[in-house]
Amino acid sequence: MDVSSLAAAAPSLVAPPLHHKPHLAFPPHHPSPARGSIGLSRGYCACLVSALDGARPEEVLDVDPADLAPLGGAAAGTGARSRASTWHNVLIGMQKREGRPAGEPFPSLIIGRDGAIRAQGTYAEAQAMFLSPNESKISELVKSLREKKIGIVAHFYMDPEVQGILTASKKHWPHIHISDSLVMADSAVKMAEAGCEYITVLGVDFMSENVRAILDQAGYSKVGVYRMSSDQIGCSLADAASSSAYTHFLKEASRSPPSLHVIYINTSLETKAHAHELVPTITCTSSNVVATILQAFAQIPGLNVWYGPDSYMGANIADLFQRMAVMSDEEIEEIHPSHNKKSINALLPRLHYYQDGNCIVHDMFGHEVVDKIKEQYCDAFLTAHFEVPGEMFSLSMEAKTRGMGVVGSTQNILDFIKNHLMEALDRNIDDHLQFVLGTESGMITSIVAAVRELFDSYKTSQQSANIEVEIVFPVSSDAVSNTSVNGSHHLDSSTVTDLDNVSVVPGVSSGEGCSIHGGCASCPYMKMNSLRSLLKVCHQLPDRDNRLVAYQASRFNAKTPLGKLVAEVGCEPILHMRHFQATKRLPDKLVHHLITITRLFGESRNQVTRKTQVPSVGSGLPETTWHSAYGVKTGRKRLAQVSLFALLHAHPRDELGVRFYERRDDGDRAGTSPWLQFPL
């Protein structure tokens, strides 16, 4: 296509030659783009439609969006922070719509400037039912919370009925907090400091365990912590991390020093404790995982990083680093100041991630959902949790480069929506903001509350523009859930062809948006936290008759294989993460462990024989056992595999009276290194 001149309105547009080479020029009096988003869109569309007038569909598809950069406006790769209706975004939308059938849209909720809700589709109607909660239930709950000094911490993915009640109740009782899993325990501590005698946790079991452990560490062991079900409230991701396959993954890591295990916060305290005794471990969230891994590589030369258990997030991190590997040094430095193209390419082979664990919710956002988003929502904002499959991740990352997407945590998604709404409110021009919600649909309550709050805060004496926010739920119409036999999904198990093999996950009922192709837009485990259970627990507190014993959060008095308390060891990776969040560096204690292991495991040019003489375990008789990097054996028992790090973690060297010496190939002893002898 010959686009050598675009009269008056813009500089020349250079594009691949097309067959009929129409004369493409803007009319002398083309519409002037207005100041707002819609006005800009109309102006750019008018210019492009005029310029491409007469072109065949395939010719429009052949135009390279990058060739529009000389026309001004933000194009691909410029880091635009709003949709700003650039030439690039308008052309991308035109190309994606070309020849595509409309199809049945996803369900959605539209929030008007007056706060009114319009639901489109039965799934959206089910979500909207509880956005205006029952006033009598609010009064009943608040009365109980006040009288008994009960605090509530709840996850974003909670049942919409519960979230609606909690959001409304918070106006009358301050000790209610809805957040992602990281902040829940911190909020519980603040509630205890404010005088709350009980904390009710609305989430899955590892969340209540974490709250219990953090309260104990903070000195609030007398504050009661209660779950919302007498049954186990599981999590497919946490289950994956407690499997034998994950233990094998960690043992492999322990044989490749220096190794750092980066574990997702959404795992049990017991899993964190056992992992930390095998490999030095730090927890992460979906919002800080990239920064944590990049800092670890920068801070410890030759490091191997082992991430788990979320396979999709691991693959997405690897994909992100591969994208960084082709960036300029300046672009990489903006992401992390200690890295450049050379260092990113060097770390790629040393990044490992577990490949057999994922969240039942985010498992849903695979290629079928992505294809429909491409067909029908090409000019919408895309939001995606870091746990989504690669197809959704790639689509959202592409949108992110155009200022049209975000990939991150639930809080990142909420902030993204709020920021774009504030931009529209500042412009005060009619607009319709459409967001595809690429995470659990339970977030809708928090989103609606935030949108309504912003609308209220922007009420002025001047005439307000008609601005709407639409939240699209990319869910299946199939109200069936699918889990694998062991309770966790696998990368190759997203398709079910025999309905007889479909199992119902606890908490799922008709209309909750689960798909026979795998995954649920609404977490079935989270939905076990019902309003009925919450009111039951609150009414029966204080539990003088022990009727709520099954509802109490687990307090880990159990010990690890090395004899330490699970709660103590399991909290250490979390404390390492908190240190990183505060300082942007790994803590010295964690780095020291890594360096010590590397040295003791023989990171040297000499080949060494590694044996450690330790006292026997479980025997009343003096007996010599030999501990290698790979395991422990005795004459009477075979013990669980344990790394040298774990031994040092349990018993500091000064307690054991370790004598260090090295054995080279010629048998001579010299220096201080991996031959360790622990006297009986």
Backbone hydrogen bonds, N-H to C=O, Kabsch-Sander energy under -0.5 kcal/mol:
donor,donor_aa,acceptor,acceptor_aa,energy
3,V,1,M,-0.9
7,A,5,S,-0.5
9,A,7,A,-4.2
10,A,6,L,-1.0
13,L,3,V,-1.5
14,V,12,S,-0.5
14,V,67,D,-0.8
15,A,1,M,-0.5
15,A,13,L,-0.5
24,L,2,D,-0.8
24,L,22,P,-0.8
25,A,23,H,-0.8
30,H,27,P,-1.3
34,A,39,G,-0.5
40,L,36,G,-2.6
41,S,37,S,-2.5
42,R,38,I,-2.6
43,G,39,G,-2.3
44,Y,40,L,-3.0
45,C,41,S,-2.9
46,A,42,R,-2.5
47,C,43,G,-2.1
48,L,44,Y,-2.8
49,V,45,C,-3.1
50,S,46,A,-2.1
51,A,47,C,-2.5
52,L,48,L,-2.8
53,D,50,S,-0.9
55,A,52,L,-2.2
59,E,56,R,-0.9
60,V,56,R,-1.9
61,L,57,P,-2.2
62,D,58,E,-1.0
63,V,59,E,-0.7
63,V,60,V,-1.0
67,D,64,D,-1.9
68,L,65,P,-1.8
69,A,66,A,-1.4
71,L,68,L,-1.9
72,G,69,A,-1.9
77,G,401,T,-0.6
78,T,75,A,-1.8
79,G,401,T,-0.7
80,A,401,T,-0.6
86,T,83,R,-1.1
90,V,86,T,-2.4
91,L,87,W,-2.6
92,I,88,H,-2.6
93,G,89,N,-2.3
94,M,90,V,-2.2
95,Q,91,L,-2.8
96,K,92,I,-2.4
97,R,93,G,-1.6
98,E,94,M,-1.0
100,R,97,R,-1.9
108,S,120,Q,-2.1
109,L,471,I,-2.2
110,I,118,R,-2.7
111,I,109,L,-0.5
111,I,469,V,-3.3
112,G,110,I,-0.6
112,G,116,A,-2.8
115,G,112,G,-2.2
118,R,110,I,-2.3
120,Q,108,S,-3.0
121,G,119,A,-0.5
125,E,121,G,-2.1
126,A,122,T,-2.1
127,Q,123,Y,-1.7
128,A,124,A,-2.4
129,M,125,E,-1.3
130,F,127,Q,-0.8
131,L,128,A,-1.6
138,I,134,N,-1.8
139,S,135,E,-2.3
140,E,136,S,-2.3
141,L,137,K,-2.4
142,V,138,I,-2.7
143,K,139,S,-2.2
144,S,140,E,-1.5
145,L,141,L,-2.5
146,R,142,V,-2.5
147,E,143,K,-2.2
148,K,144,S,-2.0
149,K,145,L,-0.9
150,I,145,L,-1.8
151,G,198,Y,-2.9
152,I,175,H,-2.4
153,V,200,T,-2.3
154,A,177,H,-2.8
155,H,202,L,-2.0
156,F,179,S,-1.4
158,M,155,H,-1.5
163,Q,159,D,-2.8
164,G,160,P,-2.3
165,I,161,E,-1.9
166,L,162,V,-2.8
167,T,163,Q,-2.9
168,A,164,G,-1.7
169,S,165,I,-2.6
170,K,166,L,-1.9
171,K,168,A,-1.0
172,H,169,S,-2.0
173,W,169,S,-1.5
176,I,174,P,-1.4
177,H,152,I,-2.5
179,S,154,A,-2.4
183,V,180,D,-0.6
184,M,180,D,-0.9
185,A,181,S,-0.7
186,D,182,L,-0.6
187,S,183,V,-2.6
188,A,184,M,-1.9
189,V,185,A,-1.9
190,K,186,D,-1.9
191,M,187,S,-2.0
192,A,188,A,-2.3
193,E,189,V,-2.5
194,A,190,K,-1.5
195,G,192,A,-1.4
196,C,191,M,-2.5
197,E,149,K,-2.3
198,Y,149,K,-1.5
199,I,224,G,-3.0
200,T,151,G,-2.9
201,V,226,Y,-2.9
202,L,153,V,-2.8
202,L,200,T,-0.6
203,G,201,V,-0.9
205,D,233,I,-2.6
207,M,204,V,-1.2
208,S,204,V,-1.2
209,E,205,D,-2.4
210,N,206,F,-2.0
211,V,207,M,-2.2
212,R,208,S,-2.4
213,A,209,E,-2.5
214,I,210,N,-2.7
215,L,211,V,-2.3
216,D,212,R,-2.1
217,Q,213,A,-2.3
218,A,214,I,-1.8
219,G,216,D,-1.3
220,Y,215,L,-3.1
223,V,220,Y,-1.1
224,G,197,E,-2.0
226,Y,199,I,-2.5
227,R,551,Y,-4.5
234,G,232,Q,-0.8
239,D,235,C,-2.7
240,A,236,S,-1.5
241,A,237,L,-1.4
242,S,238,A,-0.8
242,S,239,D,-0.8
243,S,240,A,-1.1
247,T,243,S,-1.5
248,H,244,S,-2.1
249,F,245,A,-1.8
250,L,246,Y,-2.1
251,K,247,T,-2.3
252,E,248,H,-2.2
253,A,249,F,-1.5
254,S,250,L,-2.1
255,R,251,K,-0.8
255,R,252,E,-0.8
256,S,253,A,-1.8
260,L,304,N,-2.6
261,H,280,P,-3.0
262,V,260,L,-0.6
262,V,306,W,-2.3
263,I,261,H,-0.7
263,I,282,I,-2.1
264,Y,308,G,-2.1
265,I,284,C,-2.5
267,T,265,I,-2.4
272,K,268,S,-2.0
273,A,269,L,-2.3
274,H,270,E,-2.5
275,A,271,T,-2.4
276,H,272,K,-2.3
277,E,273,A,-1.2
278,L,274,H,-0.6
278,L,275,A,-1.2
279,V,275,A,-3.0
282,I,261,H,-2.4
283,T,573,P,-1.6
284,C,263,I,-1.6
289,V,285,T,-1.4
292,T,288,N,-2.5
293,I,289,V,-2.3
294,L,290,V,-2.5
295,Q,291,A,-2.2
296,A,292,T,-2.2
297,F,293,I,-2.3
298,A,294,L,-1.9
299,Q,295,Q,-2.4
300,I,296,A,-2.0
303,L,300,I,-1.4
304,N,258,P,-2.5
305,V,350,R,-2.4
306,W,260,L,-2.8
307,Y,305,V,-0.6
307,Y,352,H,-3.1
308,G,262,V,-1.7
311,S,309,P,-0.7
311,S,357,G,-3.9
314,G,310,D,-2.3
315,A,311,S,-2.6
316,N,312,Y,-2.5
317,I,313,M,-2.4
318,A,314,G,-2.2
319,D,315,A,-2.4
320,L,316,N,-2.5
321,F,317,I,-2.4
322,Q,318,A,-2.0
323,R,319,D,-2.0
324,M,320,L,-2.1
325,A,321,F,-1.7
326,V,323,R,-1.1
327,M,324,M,-1.8
332,I,328,S,-2.3
333,E,329,D,-2.4
334,E,330,E,-1.2
335,I,331,E,-0.8
335,I,332,I,-0.9
336,H,332,I,-2.6
339,H,336,H,-1.7
344,I,340,N,-2.3
345,N,341,K,-2.1
346,A,342,K,-1.8
347,L,343,S,-1.6
348,L,344,I,-1.2
350,R,347,L,-1.5
351,L,348,L,-1.3
352,H,305,V,-3.0
352,H,350,R,-0.6
354,Y,307,Y,-2.3
363,D,359,C,-1.6
364,M,361,V,-1.7
365,F,362,H,-1.1
366,G,364,M,-2.3
370,V,366,G,-2.3
371,D,367,H,-2.8
372,K,368,E,-1.6
373,I,369,V,-2.2
374,K,370,V,-2.6
375,E,371,D,-1.9
376,Q,372,K,-2.5
377,Y,373,I,-2.5
380,A,377,Y,-1.5
381,F,434,Q,-3.0
382,L,404,M,-2.4
383,T,436,V,-1.9
384,A,406,V,-1.9
385,H,438,G,-2.2
386,F,408,G,-1.4
388,V,385,H,-1.9
392,M,365,F,-0.6
392,M,389,P,-0.5
393,F,389,P,-2.1
394,S,390,G,-3.0
395,L,391,E,-2.0
396,S,392,M,-2.4
397,M,393,F,-2.6
398,E,394,S,-2.3
399,A,395,L,-1.9
400,K,396,S,-2.3
401,T,397,M,-1.6
402,R,398,E,-0.6
402,R,399,A,-0.9
403,G,400,K,-1.8
404,M,399,A,-3.1
405,G,399,A,-0.6
406,V,382,L,-1.9
408,G,384,A,-2.0
413,I,409,S,-2.2
414,L,410,T,-2.3
415,D,411,Q,-2.7
416,F,412,N,-2.2
417,I,413,I,-2.1
418,K,414,L,-2.3
419,N,415,D,-2.7
420,H,416,F,-2.0
421,L,417,I,-1.9
422,M,418,K,-2.4
423,E,419,N,-1.9
424,A,420,H,-1.9
425,L,421,L,-2.6
426,D,422,M,-2.3
427,R,423,E,-1.8
428,N,424,A,-1.9
429,I,424,A,-0.7
431,D,466,N,-1.6
433,L,468,E,-2.9
434,Q,432,H,-0.6
435,F,433,L,-0.5
435,F,470,E,-3.1
436,V,381,F,-2.9
437,L,435,F,-0.6
437,L,472,V,-2.7
438,G,383,T,-1.1
438,G,436,V,-1.1
439,T,437,L,-1.1
441,S,521,A,-3.1
443,M,440,E,-1.6
444,I,441,S,-2.0
445,T,442,G,-1.0
447,I,443,M,-2.3
448,V,444,I,-3.1
449,A,445,T,-2.2
450,A,446,S,-2.2
451,V,447,I,-2.8
452,R,448,V,-2.7
453,E,449,A,-2.0
454,L,450,A,-2.1
455,F,451,V,-2.6
456,D,452,R,-2.4
457,S,453,E,-2.1
458,Y,454,L,-1.2
459,K,456,D,-1.3
460,T,458,Y,-0.5
467,I,465,A,-1.3
468,E,431,D,-2.1
469,V,111,I,-2.1
470,E,433,L,-3.5
471,I,109,L,-2.9
472,V,435,F,-3.3
472,V,470,E,-0.6
473,F,107,P,-2.9
475,V,473,F,-2.1
476,S,513,G,-0.7
479,A,477,S,-0.5
480,V,478,D,-1.0
480,V,514,C,-1.0
487,G,484,S,-1.6
489,H,358,N,-0.6
493,S,490,H,-1.9
496,V,516,I,-0.6
499,L,497,T,-0.7
501,N,498,D,-2.2
502,V,499,L,-1.3
508,V,505,V,-2.0
512,E,509,S,-1.5
515,S,519,G,-2.6
518,G,515,S,-1.6
519,G,482,N,-0.6
520,C,360,I,-1.5
521,A,513,G,-1.5
527,K,523,C,-1.4
528,M,525,Y,-1.6
529,N,526,M,-1.9
530,S,528,M,-1.3
534,L,530,S,-2.0
535,L,531,L,-2.5
536,K,532,R,-2.1
537,V,533,S,-2.6
538,C,534,L,-2.4
539,H,535,L,-2.5
540,Q,536,K,-1.8
541,L,537,V,-0.9
541,L,538,C,-0.6
544,R,542,P,-1.9
546,N,543,D,-0.9
549,V,546,N,-0.7
551,Y,548,L,-1.4
552,Q,548,L,-0.7
552,Q,549,V,-1.2
553,A,225,V,-2.4
556,F,554,S,-0.6
557,N,555,R,-1.4
560,T,564,K,-3.5
563,G,560,T,-2.4
566,V,558,A,-2.4
567,A,556,F,-0.8
569,V,565,L,-2.4
570,G,566,V,-3.1
571,C,567,A,-1.3
572,E,568,E,-0.8
572,E,569,V,-0.5
575,L,571,C,-2.3
576,H,572,E,-2.3
577,M,573,P,-1.7
578,R,574,I,-2.2
579,H,575,L,-2.1
580,F,576,H,-2.0
581,Q,577,M,-2.7
582,A,578,R,-1.7
583,T,579,H,-2.3
584,K,580,F,-3.1
591,V,587,P,-2.2
592,H,588,D,-2.9
593,H,589,K,-1.8
594,L,590,L,-2.0
595,I,591,V,-2.6
596,T,592,H,-2.7
597,I,593,H,-2.4
598,T,594,L,-2.2
599,R,595,I,-2.3
600,L,596,T,-2.7
601,F,597,I,-2.4
602,G,599,R,-1.2
603,E,598,T,-1.7
604,S,602,G,-2.4
610,R,608,V,-0.6
611,K,609,T,-0.7
612,T,627,H,-1.5
613,Q,676,L,-0.9
614,V,612,T,-0.6
614,V,625,T,-1.8
616,S,623,E,-0.9
625,T,614,V,-1.4
626,W,633,K,-0.7
627,H,612,T,-3.3
627,H,625,T,-0.6
628,S,626,W,-0.6
628,S,631,G,-2.0
631,G,628,S,-0.7
633,K,626,W,-0.9
634,T,637,K,-2.2
639,L,632,V,-1.0
639,L,637,K,-0.6
647,L,643,S,-1.5
648,L,644,L,-2.3
649,H,645,F,-2.6
650,A,646,A,-2.0
651,H,647,L,-2.1
655,E,652,P,-1.2
656,L,652,P,-1.2
657,G,653,R,-1.4
658,V,653,R,-1.2
659,R,677,Q,-1.2
660,F,658,V,-0.5
661,Y,673,S,-0.8
661,Y,675,W,-1.9
662,E,670,A,-0.9
664,R,662,E,-0.6
664,R,668,D,-1.9
667,G,664,R,-2.1
670,A,662,E,-1.2
675,W,661,Y,-1.5
676,L,611,K,-1.1
676,L,674,P,-0.9
677,Q,659,R,-1.3
678,F,613,Q,-1.4
